[in-house]
């Protein structure tokens, strides 16, 4: 949530939430801060990216962000490849435990074995 400071009738500082960000107010804020080529949507993208990098599952991000199409959420998946490591490790540990006789052999291995046996 974004908030902006304002003074009440007594001069006391109040923080008011931004309930609507109109184009005019957005452009004025960007100009005042010297920010160029920045869209309101960029904030949404940053928010979603930070969620994924912090471990938020994509299906949860979809609900939080209100996306109806999961394909839109999948574009953030590359930001958290850690979830792939667990699955990659499963096959890696399985390969290490496979007996030698069941491992894949190349034609060079077969030739070497044939000449060794002869």
Buried (B, 14 or more C-beta within 10 A) or exposed (E): EEEEEEEEEEEEEEEEEEEEEEEEEEEEBBEEEEEEEEEEEEEEEEEBBEBBEEEBEBEEBBEEBEBEEEEEBEEBEEBBEEEEEEEEEEEEEEEEEEEEEEEEEEEEEEEEEEEEEE
